[in-house]
Amino acid sequence: MSDTSGIHRVAPGRRAITLDGLAGAAELVDGVRRRELGPGDRVVVSTRNSVYVLIARLDGTFEASGGWFEREGEGGARVEIRGCTAGGRAIFTDHIAARGLFLEFGDGLRTTRIRSVRLIPAGRAGV
């Protein structure tokens, strides 16, 4: 990149992804989407380093426990979720969690790579 131009070069062998390509990829990503959740539903997210439990709230926020929240003494924190990233700045905003991506919270905190995701509907939380 030139310091003054703002023009970036794509590394040899790597292709830039268009916005249309990124939007198409979002539909192919397997995971839990916002539109699938109801109040009380739980999403269990296992990352490379931690396990998180997210409980959906009526207002669209989540109660988060596990992982960073437990280590910092903030288990049960009310959080917003921006979505998932593939490691860059583009965010799949409809995705709460998807295998192979990174979950990003409203404050910018990002998890390590997601290894597995499990949705437990509210009516089955005790199962």
C-alpha positions in Angstrom: 0.0 0.0 0.0 1.2 3.5 -0.7 1.2 5.6 2.4 -0.7 8.4 0.7 -2.9 6.8 -1.9 -4.8 4.3 0.2 -4.6 1.8 -2.6 -4.0 -1.8 -1.5 -2.5 -4.6 -3.6 -3.9 -8.1 -3.4 -1.2 -10.6 -2.6 -0.3 -12.8 -5.6 -2.5 -15.9 -5.7 -5.2 -14.2 -3.6 -8.4 -12.8 -5.1 -10.4 -9.9 -3.7 -13.9 -10.9 -2.8 -16.7 -8.7 -4.2 -19.6 -7.6 -2.0 -21.9 -9.7 -4.1 -19.6 -12.7 -3.5 -19.6 -12.0 0.2 -23.4 -11.7 0.3 -23.7 -15.0 -1.6 -21.3 -16.7 0.8 -23.4 -15.6 3.8 -26.3 -17.7 2.6 -24.1 -20.8 2.4 -22.6 -20.5 5.9 -24.1 -23.1 8.3 -24.8 -21.7 11.7 -27.4 -20.1 13.9 -29.1 -17.0 12.5 -31.0 -14.3 14.4 -34.2 -15.0 12.6 -34.2 -18.6 14.0 -34.1 -17.5 17.6 -36.9 -16.8 20.0 -36.7 -15.5 23.6 -35.1 -18.1 25.9 -33.4 -20.1 23.2 -29.8 -21.0 24.1 -26.9 -21.1 21.7 -23.9 -23.1 22.9 -20.7 -22.0 21.1 -17.5 -23.9 21.4 -14.4 -22.0 20.2 -10.8 -22.9 20.0 -10.3 -21.6 23.6 -13.7 -21.5 25.3 -17.3 -22.5 25.5 -20.0 -19.8 25.6 -23.7 -20.0 26.4 -25.9 -17.3 24.9 -29.5 -17.0 26.0 -31.7 -15.0 23.6 -33.7 -12.1 25.2 -36.9 -10.6 23.9 -35.2 -7.3 23.1 -32.6 -8.9 20.8 -29.8 -8.9 23.3 -28.3 -12.0 24.9 -27.3 -13.2 28.4 -23.7 -14.4 28.0 -21.8 -16.8 30.2 -18.7 -18.9 29.9 -15.4 -18.1 28.2 -14.1 -14.5 28.6 -17.2 -13.5 30.7 -16.5 -16.1 33.4 -12.7 -15.3 33.4 -13.5 -11.7 33.9 -16.2 -12.3 36.6 -19.0 -11.1 34.3 -21.0 -14.3 33.8 -24.6 -13.6 33.0 -23.7 -10.3 31.3 -26.3 -8.7 29.0 -24.6 -8.3 25.6 -25.3 -7.4 22.0 -23.9 -9.5 19.2 -22.8 -7.8 16.0 -22.5 -11.1 14.1 -19.7 -13.3 12.7 -16.6 -12.5 10.8 -14.2 -14.6 8.8 -11.3 -12.8 10.4 -11.6 -9.5 8.6 -13.8 -6.5 9.0 -16.8 -7.8 7.0 -19.5 -9.0 9.4 -22.3 -11.5 8.7 -24.8 -9.6 10.8 -27.6 -12.2 10.6 -25.3 -14.9 12.0 -25.1 -15.3 15.8 -22.6 -18.1 15.5 -21.2 -20.3 12.6 -18.6 -23.0 12.6 -15.2 -21.7 11.2 -16.0 -18.0 11.8 -15.4 -15.7 14.8 -18.3 -14.4 16.9 -18.1 -10.6 17.5 -19.9 -9.0 20.5 -21.3 -5.4 20.5 -18.3 -4.0 22.3 -15.9 -5.4 19.6 -14.7 -8.4 21.7 -14.1 -11.3 19.2 -13.9 -14.9 20.1 -11.3 -17.4 18.7 -12.5 -19.5 15.8 -15.8 -21.3 16.4 -15.5 -25.1 16.4 -19.1 -26.0 17.0 -22.5 -24.4 17.5 -25.6 -26.0 19.1 -29.1 -24.4 19.3 -31.3 -25.5 22.2 -34.9 -24.2 21.8 -36.4 -22.7 25.0 -38.9 -25.5 25.4 -36.1 -28.0 25.4 -33.5 -26.2 27.6 -33.8 -28.8 30.4 -33.2 -31.7 28.0 
